[in-house]
Each structure stands twice: as C-alpha cells, then as structure tokens.
Amino acid sequence: MSLLAYLRGCRQVEAAQEIDQRLTLGFFNSTGIDAQQLEQRIRIAEETRRATIQLEQERLQQKQRQAANQAAKLWQMAKPADRQHAYLQAKGVQPLRLRQLSQGRLLIPLCWDGHLVNLQIIDGCGTKRFLTGGRVQSCYSPLGRISEGCRLYVCEGWATGATLHVHTGSPVVCAMNAGNLKPVAIAMRERYGQTVELVIAGDDDRQTLGNPGRTAANRAANAADALVVFPDWPADAPIGLSDFNDLDVWSSQHRKKQP
C-alpha cells in the first residue's frame, strides 16, 4: 500500500481504496466515516512503524557505542604484536602497528571517520571475530598516511593490505570482507574526493562460483569512480590462490625452492 501511494503520489488511504476496488474486498462502502477511520488507523500504524524503527536504530547505536568503548579499552591495555605470532608468520607479514592481548589474541583496529570503533580479534589458530555489536559496515583498518595526491588502495583482508602497503609504499584501507568493499570505497571517495587516486585491489576467487571477490571489487570501483587491479598469476601458480597476500607468500616460497 505504501508503495502504491508512492507510485501514485497520493495518500495511503486513497491507495487502500484503489486496492480495495481492484480486489473487490468490500472494506470500503463509500462512507466518509469509514474512510476517515481507516485513514486514522493508517496514520497510527505508520507512526508506530516509524517509532519502532527509531527505537531499533537507537538500540543499535547504543550497542555500537559500547563496542567502541570496549575496543578502546582493549587496544589501550594490549601490547605491540609479536612478530612470531602464528597468523603473521603464516601470512608472511610484519605486525606493523597491530597489538596483541594474552593467549595470542591479535588485535586489528577498525575505524570510522578516523576513530576506532571496533576490533577484529584473531587467535593463534587464525579464527577471526569482531566485537559483539560493533560497527563493521563502512569501517576499515588503515595502513599508512593518506595525503593529497597519493594512491590509496582499498582491499579486503588485513594481511592483503599489509602486503600491498609494504610492497607499494602507498596507504591502504582494509575493508575486512568483500561485502564491505563498496561501502568503504564510497566512504573514501566522499572523504577525500578526487585528491587521491583510489584503487580497488580485489581478490580473485577463481575457484568460487561467480568469483565473488572479483565481482565485489568491480562493483566497488564502479560505485566510487576508482581503478581496480587483481593479482597477476604466473602460469604455475596454484589455482587455490586468491589474493595479493597469497601470491606474495607463494612467490616467496617458490623462490626459495629455486636452485
């Protein structure tokens, strides 16, 4: 009914009357009182719906504030990450500015508009999780300083971002997953405009139907008026590799095996 009212450019009660007539439901008997009563009920229902949405938004924001406070406390009490952490060793990357809690819990910061709002926690087995209730959409983990005229990469995972940052010297923001690439890319474009050369460094999920990594990267590039790049696979690279970190780790191991 709301959709029909929008398409017709009329009141919801008029849309309801049209639906009633088309479906011969008989709810309207052409009495002014019936129409007035229905209009009042529709208005009350709409006000209730809006109040419910507002309440849900306030609850969500409260959870996000609590998660942000928890993130700040955990980040403050954590120590610089150990270079020998199992996850960092497996990915062949340095800890850069990451921090670490007890029991080998690695902390990756997630920011929104330059402020810490959440953490991705990675344990020694590589299991990842975000803080409960914390904001993720449009949030990112930054690497390097973003300045006017620079090339700014947007990628999925932190290890991929660390690889890109070390090899290119350019700043990187890690969206943490494919579904967040587009929101983060748009946020970067809105924040920095055309003062940066925005490049989406996409995953290439060659073994997955529909290649979600490549699809998400292309969509993000189109939405944010950005360039897009993917790993350039050597002919003998295993088909299971999918991102720039995979390529870097494999290439390093491959070179070591050369006589």
C-alpha positions in Angstrom: 0.0 0.0 0.0 2.8 2.4 0.9 4.5 1.6 -2.4 1.3 2.2 -4.4 0.8 5.5 -2.6 4.4 6.5 -3.5 3.9 5.5 -7.2 0.6 7.3 -7.4 1.7 10.3 -5.5 -1.5 10.0 -3.3 -2.4 9.5 0.3 -2.2 5.9 1.7 -6.0 5.9 2.3 -6.5 6.6 -1.4 -4.1 3.8 -2.3 -6.0 1.5 0.1 -9.3 2.4 -1.6 -7.8 1.6 -5.0 -6.5 -1.8 -3.8 -10.0 -2.5 -2.3 -11.7 -1.7 -5.5 -9.3 -3.7 -7.7 -9.6 -6.8 -5.4 -13.3 -6.3 -4.7 -12.7 -6.7 -1.0 -15.6 -4.6 0.1 -13.8 -2.9 3.0 -15.0 0.5 1.7 -18.7 1.2 1.5 -18.1 4.8 0.2 -19.0 6.3 3.6 -16.9 9.2 4.7 -16.7 7.8 8.3 -15.2 4.5 7.1 -12.6 6.4 5.0 -11.8 8.7 7.9 -11.4 5.8 10.4 -9.2 3.9 8.0 -7.0 6.9 7.4 -6.6 7.4 11.1 -5.7 3.8 11.6 -3.2 4.0 8.7 -1.7 7.1 10.3 -1.4 5.5 13.7 0.2 2.4 12.1 2.7 4.5 10.2 3.6 6.5 13.4 4.1 3.2 15.2 6.3 1.8 12.5 8.5 4.9 12.5 8.8 4.8 16.3 9.8 1.2 16.2 12.5 1.9 13.5 13.8 4.8 15.6 13.9 2.6 18.7 15.8 -0.1 16.8 18.3 2.4 15.5 18.9 3.8 19.0 19.5 0.3 20.3 21.9 -0.4 17.5 23.8 2.8 18.1 24.0 2.0 21.8 25.5 -1.4 21.1 28.0 0.2 18.7 29.0 2.8 21.3 29.5 0.1 23.9 31.6 -1.9 21.4 33.7 1.2 20.6 34.4 1.8 24.3 35.4 -1.8 24.7 37.6 -1.6 21.6 39.4 1.5 23.1 40.0 -0.3 26.4 41.3 -3.5 24.8 43.6 -1.5 22.5 45.0 0.5 25.3 45.8 -2.5 27.5 47.3 -4.6 24.7 51.0 -4.7 23.8 52.7 -4.4 20.4 52.1 -7.6 18.4 54.7 -10.3 18.5 56.5 -10.8 15.1 56.4 -14.5 15.7 52.6 -14.7 16.1 51.4 -17.7 14.2 49.0 -15.7 12.0 51.7 -13.2 11.0 54.2 -16.0 10.3 51.6 -17.9 8.1 50.9 -14.7 6.1 54.5 -13.7 5.8 53.8 -10.1 7.1 55.2 -7.8 9.8 52.9 -6.8 12.6 53.2 -3.1 11.6 51.1 -1.3 14.3 48.9 -4.3 15.4 48.6 -5.1 19.1 48.2 -8.3 21.0 46.4 -9.5 24.1 47.1 -12.5 26.2 46.7 -16.0 24.8 48.0 -14.8 21.4 44.9 -12.7 20.5 45.9 -10.4 17.7 44.0 -7.1 17.5 43.2 -5.4 14.2 41.7 -1.9 14.6 38.6 -0.9 12.6 38.0 2.8 12.2 35.1 5.0 11.1 35.9 8.6 10.0 39.3 8.2 11.7 38.0 7.0 15.0 38.5 3.5 16.5 35.0 1.8 16.6 35.7 -2.0 16.6 38.3 -4.7 16.6 38.9 -7.8 14.6 40.4 -10.4 17.0 42.5 -13.2 15.6 43.6 -16.1 17.8 46.6 -18.3 17.3 44.6 -20.7 15.2 43.6 -17.9 12.8 40.0 -17.8 13.9 38.6 -14.2 13.4 35.8 -12.4 15.1 34.6 -8.8 15.7 33.5 -7.4 19.0 29.8 -8.1 19.6 27.6 -5.3 18.5 30.4 -3.4 16.9 30.0 -1.5 13.7 31.6 -3.1 10.6 29.9 -1.6 7.5 31.9 1.2 6.0 34.6 0.7 8.6 38.2 0.0 7.7 41.6 -0.8 9.1 44.1 1.9 7.9 47.7 1.3 7.0 49.9 4.3 6.2 49.2 8.0 6.0 46.7 9.3 3.4 47.8 12.5 1.8 46.8 14.7 -1.1 47.8 13.2 -4.4 48.6 9.8 -3.1 47.4 6.4 -4.4 45.0 4.9 -1.9 44.3 1.1 -2.1 41.2 -0.5 -0.8 41.3 -4.2 -0.3 39.5 -7.0 1.7 41.7 -8.6 4.4 44.3 -7.0 6.6 47.1 -9.4 5.5 46.4 -8.4 1.9 46.6 -4.8 2.9 49.9 -5.2 4.8 51.4 -6.9 1.7 50.2 -4.1 -0.6 51.4 -1.4 1.8 54.9 -2.9 2.2 55.4 -3.5 -1.5 54.0 -0.3 -2.8 54.6 2.2 0.0 51.1 3.5 -0.6 48.4 3.8 2.1 45.8 1.1 2.3 42.4 0.7 3.9 41.3 -2.8 4.6 37.5 -3.4 4.3 37.8 -6.8 6.0 35.4 -8.6 3.7 34.1 -8.5 0.1 30.7 -7.1 1.1 32.3 -4.1 2.7 34.5 -3.1 -0.2 31.8 -0.9 -1.8 30.8 1.0 1.3 34.4 1.6 2.2 35.4 2.7 -1.3 32.4 5.2 -1.3 33.4 6.5 2.1 36.9 7.1 1.0 35.8 8.9 -2.2 33.4 11.0 -0.2 36.0 11.9 2.4 39.0 12.6 0.1 37.2 13.4 -3.2 39.5 13.5 -6.2 42.6 14.4 -4.1 43.6 10.7 -4.1 43.9 8.1 -6.8 41.6 5.4 -5.5 42.4 1.8 -6.5 40.5 -1.3 -5.5 42.8 -4.2 -5.0 40.4 -7.1 -5.4 40.6 -10.7 -4.6 40.3 -13.2 -7.4 38.2 -16.1 -6.1 38.8 -18.3 -9.1 37.5 -21.5 -7.6 34.3 -20.0 -6.3 31.2 -19.9 -8.5 30.6 -16.3 -9.7 34.0 -15.2 -8.4 32.6 -13.0 -5.5 35.9 -11.3 -4.9 36.3 -10.0 -8.4 32.6 -9.2 -8.6 32.7 -7.1 -5.4 35.8 -5.3 -6.5 34.4 -4.3 -9.8 31.2 -3.1 -8.2 33.2 -1.0 -5.7 35.3 0.5 -8.4 32.3 1.5 -10.4 30.5 3.0 -7.4 33.5 5.0 -6.2 34.9 6.0 -9.6 38.1 4.1 -8.8 40.6 1.9 -10.7 40.7 -1.8 -10.0 43.6 -4.3 -10.0 43.8 -8.1 -9.4 46.7 -10.4 -8.8 48.7 -11.3 -12.0 49.0 -15.1 -11.6 52.1 -16.8 -13.0 51.3 -19.8 -15.2 52.4 -22.3 -12.5 50.6 -20.6 -9.6 48.2 -22.9 -7.7 44.6 -22.4 -8.6 43.7 -22.1 -4.9 45.5 -18.7 -4.5 43.1 -15.8 -4.5 44.6 -12.5 -3.2 47.8 -10.4 -3.2 49.0 -11.9 0.0 48.5 -15.5 -1.3 50.6 -14.5 -4.3 53.3 -12.9 -2.2 53.6 -15.9 0.1 53.6 -18.4 -2.7 56.2 -16.4 -4.7 58.5 -16.2 -1.7 58.3 -20.0 -1.1 58.7 -20.6 -4.8 61.9 -18.5 -5.0 63.4 -20.4 -2.0 62.9 -23.7 -3.9 64.8 -22.5 -6.9 68.3 -23.9 -7.3 
